[in-house]
């Protein structure tokens, strides 16, 4: 391997101790050492005598030096200082100073590209606008990451989009909106490179430009989350990102006045970035050249389908800051709104299906048939006006609110009338298990209602999954509790009516609130327009939560009692008793225990009284107990 016979060693104050080491090299290279200030002062007169330079200076002076190397065409080897970890990593890949000096003195240079900004050489990454966290270099210390995270959180709620006009070398003009633009100058230190593949080398003859355009705070958070949980296919450009490569870019911005560089330099906008191919002769490691292969291509790369178009850009620029959730597209909103307006209108089909589904549900309840009741759920049309009402409340559309409320009220009245008339006409008044299941709603039912409202709104928002509304109808079951309420009216049983109607009302309120919030998150309105109505519904939800909590607490009590007593063994008057099964009911706030007990011999009244006393001691309460005795022979 050949080495330069002579070279110039340019150093600054932090590298003085390296002078003797460089001069005493074992590659027979004659070294003349000169301070960076002296070198830059004399370079005009001495450049003809210079063939190769080994430089060891601070990063703050690197641009000045590279400008001289570019202008006077001398070759360059870099001997990084121990603190310059990024240079060591990118150019040499080793911290061994002897190995780095050998590479720097080899007569084996290759060329790299440089970037000019308005004909001025730059070496650091540039940012136009604001790209919180993503535009910065990745710092390893916990304190730096903590400070960067705090900075990003503060910026989340003040990010605004501005209009950018970007012209490429080949005359392509892209007008879009974004929070910022990152111009990568041959660096892998940007966090953007951790999110998706940026195919870029120092010898590809092109500049890489990335537009960051989060249309909502939520979409920006999703973009940042890619740092922690990278996407599986890094070749897919993230939703809020645009990506361009060209030999030059001219950039205009509506808000930003200057381009900021990592080095601290700033340049006034509008600005032109241009690439100079083979601008600098450099010594570097084989690994470096393997990662920076020579590529000759005049083909531009423009991938901006994820960005707002020219018309959308103007709309976003007018907003003070991006919303928390993304606004739905005009086309998507128009399609959904037309469907929901239609769903809110009362028609003969709704009336017929409401009556038929209620009758079917009532028969299923009397027959204690879950299959028939599920069929009634599928036929029931009550979900559609409820979802329409949610959108009306979100958008503050009084017509949809009025029409939806009328449709829901008519449906409820028809269901109560149909089921109460059937109950009155039928000759028996037995309360079946299917009826009993719907008279003690709990907080669990409220949870089901809220989840069903979320799914219903989401399903309505996307045509391709709208068929899932059938599953939502089965899950939330609006008509069966209405039918049980009607049966309660027909029987004159207020407890049956009130318990089942509370379940229906819980479903109704839960679905409305959940659907309003879901439509808001999906971007159909940035704010809830009918706030008073939504607050009123929320207060109703809080009010009904108390009896639901009471029911839920009783359910837990039943479970705990049944668990404690089941298979429990008692010895009463020398008679062995095993509790086979237990159920607990609340009758007028009194706990009624129903025990199925196993015995070997008959029990008299005294035995039963003693058993009751043992059970009461177990729960430290006065109890009402019913027993069913089974004999073991």
C-alpha positions in Angstrom: 0.0 0.0 0.0 1.4 3.4 -1.0 1.3 6.4 1.3 1.8 10.1 0.6 5.4 11.1 0.7 4.5 14.5 2.3 1.4 16.0 3.8 0.2 19.0 5.8 -1.2 18.4 9.3 -3.8 21.1 10.2 -4.8 21.2 13.9 -6.5 23.4 16.4 -5.7 23.9 20.1 -7.5 20.7 21.2 -5.2 18.6 18.9 -1.8 20.1 19.7 -0.7 16.9 21.5 -1.1 15.0 18.3 1.6 16.9 16.4 4.5 14.8 17.5 2.5 11.6 17.0 1.6 12.5 13.4 5.1 13.6 12.6 6.6 10.4 13.9 4.4 8.3 11.7 5.8 5.0 10.5 4.7 5.4 6.8 7.6 7.6 5.8 5.3 10.6 5.2 6.9 14.0 5.8 4.6 16.1 7.9 4.4 19.9 8.1 2.2 21.0 11.0 0.2 24.2 10.9 -2.6 25.7 13.1 -6.0 26.0 11.4 -6.0 29.8 11.8 -2.6 30.2 10.1 -3.6 27.7 7.5 -6.8 29.5 6.4 -4.9 32.8 6.5 -2.1 31.5 4.1 -4.0 29.0 2.0 -4.3 31.4 -1.0 -0.5 31.6 -1.2 0.5 28.0 -0.3 -2.2 25.9 -1.9 -0.1 25.0 -4.9 2.4 23.4 -2.6 -0.2 21.3 -0.9 -1.1 17.9 -2.2 -2.7 16.2 0.9 -3.9 17.4 4.2 -4.6 15.5 7.5 -6.9 17.6 9.6 -7.8 17.3 13.3 -10.0 20.2 14.3 -13.3 21.0 16.1 -16.6 20.5 14.2 -17.3 24.2 14.4 -14.4 24.9 12.0 -15.0 22.0 9.6 -17.1 24.0 7.1 -14.3 26.6 6.7 -11.8 23.9 6.1 -13.9 22.0 3.6 -14.6 25.1 1.7 -10.8 25.5 1.2 -10.4 21.9 0.2 -13.2 22.2 -2.3 -11.8 25.5 -3.7 -8.2 24.4 -4.0 -8.7 20.7 -4.8 -6.3 19.2 -2.3 -7.0 15.7 -0.9 -8.1 15.2 2.6 -7.7 12.7 5.5 -9.4 13.3 8.8 -7.9 12.4 12.1 -10.9 12.7 14.5 -10.5 14.0 18.0 -11.5 11.4 20.7 -14.6 13.5 21.4 -15.8 13.4 17.7 -17.6 10.1 18.0 -19.9 10.8 15.0 -17.0 11.4 12.6 -15.2 8.3 14.0 -18.3 6.2 13.4 -19.1 7.6 9.9 -15.6 7.8 8.4 -13.4 5.3 10.1 -15.5 3.0 12.4 -12.7 2.6 14.9 -11.3 4.6 17.8 -7.8 3.4 17.3 -5.8 6.5 16.5 -2.9 4.6 14.8 -5.4 2.9 12.4 -7.1 6.2 11.7 -3.7 7.9 10.9 -2.8 5.1 8.6 -6.1 5.5 6.7 -5.7 9.3 6.6 -2.2 9.0 5.0 -2.9 6.4 2.3 -2.5 7.5 -1.3 -5.9 6.0 -2.0 -8.5 8.8 -2.1 -12.0 8.8 -3.6 -14.4 11.6 -4.2 -17.6 12.6 -2.3 -20.3 15.1 -3.1 -20.9 18.4 -1.3 -24.0 20.6 -1.0 -24.2 24.3 -1.7 -26.8 26.6 -0.3 -27.1 29.7 -2.4 -23.6 28.8 -3.7 -22.3 28.6 -0.2 -20.8 25.3 1.1 -22.6 23.6 4.0 -21.8 20.4 5.8 -24.5 20.1 8.4 -28.2 19.1 8.3 -30.7 21.9 7.6 -34.2 22.4 8.9 -36.9 24.8 7.6 -39.8 25.3 10.0 -40.4 23.0 13.0 -39.8 19.3 13.3 -39.8 18.6 17.0 -37.4 15.8 18.0 -37.3 14.2 14.5 -35.0 16.7 13.0 -32.3 16.4 15.7 -29.4 14.0 16.0 -30.0 11.0 18.2 -28.4 11.6 21.6 -27.6 8.7 23.8 -27.6 10.2 27.3 -30.8 9.9 29.4 -30.8 13.6 30.3 -30.6 14.6 26.6 -33.4 12.3 25.7 -35.4 13.7 28.6 -34.9 17.3 27.5 -35.7 16.5 23.9 -38.9 14.7 25.0 -40.0 17.7 27.1 -39.3 20.0 24.2 -41.3 17.8 21.8 -44.3 17.6 24.2 -44.3 21.4 24.5 -44.3 21.7 20.7 -47.1 19.2 20.2 -49.8 21.6 21.0 -48.4 24.5 19.0 -47.4 22.8 15.8 -48.7 24.7 12.7 -48.5 23.8 9.1 -47.1 26.2 6.6 -47.2 26.3 2.8 -44.1 25.1 1.0 -43.3 25.5 -2.7 -40.5 23.1 -3.8 -38.9 23.2 -7.3 -36.6 20.4 -8.4 -33.7 20.3 -10.9 -36.0 18.9 -13.6 -38.6 21.6 -13.2 -41.1 19.7 -11.1 -43.0 22.0 -8.7 -44.6 20.6 -5.5 -46.9 22.8 -3.4 -47.8 21.3 -0.1 -48.2 22.0 3.6 -46.0 20.8 6.4 -44.6 21.7 9.8 -41.0 21.5 8.5 -38.5 20.3 5.9 -35.4 18.4 6.8 -32.5 18.6 4.2 -30.2 15.7 4.9 -26.6 16.3 4.0 -25.2 12.8 3.9 -26.0 11.9 7.5 -27.4 8.9 9.2 -27.8 10.7 12.5 -31.3 12.0 11.9 -34.0 10.2 13.7 -35.9 10.2 10.5 -33.5 7.5 9.3 -34.6 5.3 12.2 -38.3 5.4 11.0 -37.9 4.4 7.3 -35.2 3.6 4.8 -33.6 6.8 3.4 -31.5 5.5 0.6 -28.7 8.0 0.5 -25.0 8.1 0.1 -22.3 10.7 -0.1 -21.7 9.8 -3.8 -25.2 9.5 -5.3 -25.2 13.0 -6.9 -28.5 14.0 -5.2 -29.8 15.9 -2.2 -32.4 14.2 0.1 -35.3 16.3 1.3 -37.9 15.1 3.7 -41.2 17.0 4.4 -42.9 16.3 7.7 -46.6 17.1 7.6 -48.6 15.8 10.6 -52.2 16.8 9.9 -53.0 16.2 13.6 -51.2 15.9 16.9 -52.4 12.3 17.1 -50.7 11.5 13.7 -47.5 13.2 14.9 -47.5 11.0 18.1 -48.0 7.9 15.8 -45.0 9.1 13.8 -42.8 9.5 16.9 -43.9 6.1 18.2 -42.1 4.6 15.2 -38.9 5.4 17.1 -39.9 3.0 19.8 -41.8 0.5 17.7 -40.4 0.7 14.2 -42.7 -0.3 11.4 -42.2 -3.8 10.0 -41.6 -2.6 6.4 -39.2 0.3 6.5 -39.6 0.7 2.7 -43.1 2.1 3.3 -43.0 5.9 3.9 -45.0 6.8 7.0 -48.3 8.6 6.8 -47.0 12.1 7.7 -43.9 12.0 5.6 -43.0 13.1 2.1 -39.7 12.2 0.5 -37.8 13.8 -2.5 -34.4 13.5 -4.1 -32.9 15.7 -6.8 -29.7 17.4 -7.9 -31.1 20.8 -6.7 -34.1 22.3 -4.8 -35.5 25.8 -4.7 -37.7 26.2 -1.6 -40.1 28.9 -0.6 -42.1 29.0 2.7 -45.1 31.0 3.8 -44.1 31.4 7.4 -40.4 30.6 7.9 -37.9 33.3 7.1 -34.6 31.4 7.5 -33.0 27.9 7.1 -31.4 26.7 10.3 -28.3 24.4 10.2 -27.1 22.1 13.0 -23.8 24.0 12.8 -25.6 27.2 14.0 -25.5 28.9 10.6 -28.8 30.3 9.2 -29.6 31.5 5.7 -32.6 33.6 4.6 -35.4 32.1 2.5 -36.1 31.6 -0.4 -33.1 29.3 -0.8 -31.5 27.0 -3.4 -29.8 23.8 -2.5 -27.6 22.3 -5.1 -25.3 19.2 -5.2 -21.7 19.4 -6.4 -20.6 15.9 -7.5 -17.1 14.7 -6.9 -16.4 17.9 -5.0 -14.0 16.6 -2.3 -11.2 14.0 -2.4 -11.2 12.0 0.8 -9.5 9.2 2.6 -11.8 6.9 4.5 -12.2 3.2 5.6 -13.3 0.4 3.3 -16.5 0.1 5.3 -17.2 3.8 4.6 -16.8 3.3 0.9 -18.9 0.2 1.0 -21.7 2.2 2.5 -21.2 5.0 0.1 -21.0 3.4 -3.3 -20.8 5.6 -6.4 -24.2 6.0 -8.0 -24.8 7.9 -11.2 -28.5 8.7 -11.8 -30.3 11.8 -13.0 -33.7 10.3 -12.1 -35.5 12.3 -9.5 -37.5 10.7 -6.6 -40.7 12.4 -5.6 -43.0 10.6 -3.1 -45.5 13.1 -1.8 -48.8 11.1 -1.9 -49.0 11.2 1.9 -48.9 15.0 1.9 -51.7 17.6 1.5 -52.2 18.7 -2.1 -52.2 22.3 -3.3 -55.8 22.9 -2.4 -55.6 21.1 1.0 -52.4 23.0 1.8 -54.2 26.3 1.7 -56.9 25.0 4.1 -54.3 23.8 6.6 -52.2 27.0 6.5 -55.2 29.0 7.6 -55.4 27.1 10.9 -53.5 28.4 13.9 -52.3 25.0 14.8 -53.0 21.4 13.9 -56.0 19.7 15.6 -55.6 16.9 18.0 -57.4 14.5 15.7 -57.3 14.5 11.9 -60.2 15.9 9.9 -62.0 13.5 7.7 -61.8 14.1 4.0 -64.6 16.1 2.4 -65.6 13.2 0.2 -65.7 10.8 3.2 -67.6 13.2 5.3 -70.1 13.9 2.5 -70.8 10.2 2.0 -71.3 9.5 5.7 -73.4 12.5 6.3 -75.8 11.6 3.4 -76.2 8.1 4.9 -76.8 9.4 8.5 -79.3 12.1 7.3 -81.3 9.3 5.6 -81.0 7.1 8.7 -82.5 9.9 10.8 -85.7 10.2 8.8 -88.8 8.3 10.0 -90.2 6.0 7.3 -92.6 3.0 6.9 -89.8 0.5 6.7 -88.5 1.6 10.2 -92.0 1.4 11.6 -92.7 -2.1 10.2 -89.3 -3.5 11.3 -89.6 -2.0 14.7 -93.0 -3.7 15.3 -92.0 -7.0 13.8 -88.6 -7.2 15.7 -90.4 -6.4 19.0 -93.0 -9.0 18.4 -90.3 -11.5 17.5 -88.3 -10.6 20.6 -91.4 -10.9 22.9 -92.2 -14.4 21.6 -88.5 -15.3 22.1 -88.7 -14.1 25.7 -91.8 -16.0 26.5 -90.4 -19.1 24.8 -87.1 -18.6 26.6 -85.4 -19.0 23.2 -82.0 -17.2 22.8 -82.0 -18.0 19.1 -85.3 -16.2 18.5 -84.2 -13.2 20.5 -80.9 -13.0 18.5 -83.0 -13.0 15.3 -85.0 -10.1 16.7 -81.8 -8.2 17.4 -80.7 -8.6 13.8 -84.0 -7.3 12.4 -84.2 -4.3 14.9 -83.5 -1.0 13.2 -83.1 1.2 16.3 -79.3 1.5 16.1 -79.3 3.6 12.9 -81.1 6.7 14.4 -79.0 6.5 17.5 -75.8 6.8 15.5 -77.3 9.6 13.4 -78.2 11.4 16.7 -74.6 11.1 17.7 -73.3 12.8 14.6 -76.0 15.5 14.9 -74.8 16.3 18.5 -71.2 16.3 17.3 -71.9 18.7 14.4 -74.6 20.7 16.1 -77.0 19.9 13.3 -80.4 20.6 14.7 -82.3 18.9 11.9 -80.6 15.6 12.4 -80.9 15.9 16.2 -84.7 16.6 15.9 -85.4 13.9 13.3 -83.3 11.3 15.1 -85.0 12.0 18.5 -88.4 11.7 16.9 -87.5 8.4 15.2 -86.0 6.9 18.4 -89.1 8.1 20.5 -91.5 6.6 18.0 -89.6 3.3 17.9 -89.5 3.1 21.7 -93.3 3.8 22.0 -94.1 1.2 19.3 -91.9 -1.4 21.0 -93.6 -0.8 24.4 -97.1 -0.9 22.9 -96.5 -4.1 20.9 -94.9 -6.0 23.7 -97.3 -4.8 26.4 -100.3 -5.8 24.3 -98.9 -9.2 23.6 -98.2 -9.7 27.4 -101.7 -8.6 28.2 -103.3 -11.0 25.6 -101.3 -14.1 26.5 -102.9 -16.2 29.2 -99.9 -16.8 31.4 -97.6 -14.4 33.3 -94.4 -16.4 33.9 -91.1 -14.4 34.1 -88.7 -16.6 32.1 -84.9 -16.7 32.7 -84.4 -14.7 29.5 -86.6 -11.9 30.9 -84.9 -12.1 34.3 -81.5 -11.6 32.6 -82.5 -8.1 31.5 -83.9 -6.6 34.6 -80.7 -6.2 36.6 -78.3 -4.1 34.5 -74.8 -3.4 35.9 -71.7 -1.4 35.0 -70.7 -4.3 32.8 -73.7 -3.5 30.6 -72.6 0.1 30.4 -69.2 -1.0 29.3 -70.8 -3.1 26.5 -72.9 -0.1 25.4 -69.9 2.2 25.2 -67.8 -0.4 23.2 -70.8 -1.0 21.0 -71.2 2.7 20.3 -67.5 3.0 19.4 -67.8 0.0 17.0 -71.1 1.3 15.5 -69.6 4.7 14.7 -66.4 3.2 13.4 -68.4 0.7 11.2 -70.6 3.5 9.8 -67.5 5.6 8.9 -66.1 3.0 6.6 -68.2 1.4 3.8 -66.1 -1.7 3.7 -67.0 -2.7 7.2 -70.5 -1.4 7.6 -71.8 -5.0 7.6 -70.4 -5.3 11.1 -73.3 -3.3 12.4 -75.2 -6.6 12.7 -72.7 -7.8 15.2 -73.0 -4.6 17.1 -76.8 -5.0 17.2 -76.4 -8.4 18.7 -73.9 -7.2 21.3 -75.9 -4.3 22.6 -79.4 -5.7 22.2 -81.7 -2.7 22.2 -85.0 -4.3 21.4 -85.1 -7.2 23.9 -84.9 -5.0 27.0 -87.6 -2.8 25.5 -89.8 -5.9 25.0 -89.2 -6.9 28.6 -90.3 -3.4 29.7 -93.4 -3.7 27.6 -94.1 -7.1 29.2 -93.7 -5.4 32.6 -96.4 -2.9 31.6 -98.7 -5.7 30.4 -98.3 -7.5 33.7 -98.5 -4.4 35.8 -95.1 -5.3 37.2 -93.2 -2.0 37.8 -90.0 -3.8 38.9 -89.9 -5.7 35.6 -90.6 -2.6 33.6 -88.1 -0.3 35.4 -85.2 -2.8 35.5 -85.4 -3.6 31.8 -86.0 0.0 30.8 -82.9 1.0 32.8 -80.9 -1.5 30.7 -82.3 0.0 27.5 -81.6 3.6 28.6 -78.1 2.6 29.7 -77.5 1.2 26.2 -78.9 4.3 24.6 -76.9 6.8 26.5 -73.7 4.8 26.3 -73.9 4.3 22.6 -74.6 8.1 22.0 -71.7 9.3 24.0 -69.3 6.7 22.7 -70.3 7.4 19.1 -69.9 11.1 19.5 -66.4 10.7 20.8 -65.5 8.1 18.1 -66.7 10.4 15.2 -64.7 13.2 16.8 -61.5 11.0 16.9 -62.1 10.0 13.3 -62.0 13.6 12.3 -65.6 14.4 11.4 -65.5 17.5 13.6 -62.6 19.0 15.4 -64.9 20.1 18.3 -68.2 19.0 19.7 -70.6 21.7 18.4 -73.7 20.8 20.6 -71.7 20.8 23.9 -74.7 21.5 26.1 -76.6 18.5 24.8 -73.6 16.2 25.1 -72.9 17.4 28.7 -76.6 16.8 29.5 -76.3 13.2 28.2 -73.1 12.8 30.2 -74.8 13.9 33.4 -77.6 11.4 32.7 -74.9 8.7 32.3 -73.4 9.7 35.7 -76.9 9.6 37.2 -77.7 6.1 35.9 -74.2 4.9 36.9 -75.3 4.8 40.6 -78.0 2.2 40.3 -75.8 0.3 37.8 -73.0 0.3 40.5 -75.5 -0.9 43.1 -76.5 -3.8 40.8 -72.8 -4.6 40.0 -72.0 -4.6 43.8 -74.9 -7.0 44.4 -73.6 -9.2 41.6 -70.2 -9.3 43.3 -71.8 -10.1 46.6 -73.8 -13.0 45.1 -70.6 -14.4 43.6 -68.6 -14.1 46.8 -71.4 -15.7 48.8 -71.9 -18.5 46.3 -68.2 -19.2 46.2 -67.9 -19.2 50.0 -70.9 -21.6 50.5 -70.7 -23.9 47.6 -69.3 -27.3 48.7 -69.1 -26.0 52.3 -69.7 -28.8 55.0 -71.7 -28.3 58.2 -72.1 -30.8 61.1 -75.5 -30.0 62.7 -76.6 -32.1 65.7 -74.2 -34.8 64.6 -75.7 -34.8 61.1 -73.3 -34.2 58.2 -74.6 -31.6 55.6 -72.9 -30.6 52.3 -73.9 -27.5 50.4 -74.2 -28.7 46.8 -75.3 -25.4 45.2 -76.3 -21.9 46.2 -78.0 -19.0 44.6 -78.6 -15.5 46.1 -81.4 -13.1 45.3 -82.2 -9.7 46.7 -85.9 -9.3 47.5 -86.7 -5.7 48.8 -83.0 -5.3 49.8 -83.2 -8.6 51.7 -80.7 -11.3 50.8 -82.5 -14.6 50.1 -80.2 -17.7 50.1 -81.4 -20.7 48.1 -79.4 -23.7 49.2 -79.3 -27.2 47.7 -78.0 -29.5 50.4 -76.9 -33.1 50.5 -77.7 -35.2 53.6 -77.5 -38.9 54.6 -80.4 -38.8 57.1 -83.6 -36.7 57.4 -83.5 -33.2 59.0 -86.1 -32.0 61.5 -87.0 -28.4 62.3 -84.4 -28.1 65.0 -81.7 -29.3 62.5 -82.8 -26.6 60.0 -82.8 -23.9 62.6 -79.2 -24.9 63.7 -78.1 -24.9 60.0 -79.5 -21.4 59.6 -77.7 -20.2 62.7 -74.4 -21.6 61.4 -74.8 -19.9 58.0 -75.7 -16.6 59.7 -72.6 -16.8 61.9 -70.5 -17.5 58.7 -71.7 -14.1 57.2 -72.4 -12.3 60.5 -75.9 -11.3 59.3 -79.6 -12.2 59.7 -80.6 -14.1 56.6 -83.7 -15.5 54.8 -82.8 -19.1 53.7 -84.6 -21.5 51.5 -83.4 -25.1 51.3 -83.8 -28.0 48.9 -82.8 -31.3 50.4 -81.3 -34.1 48.4 -80.5 -37.5 50.1 -77.4 -39.5 49.6 -78.3 -43.2 49.9 
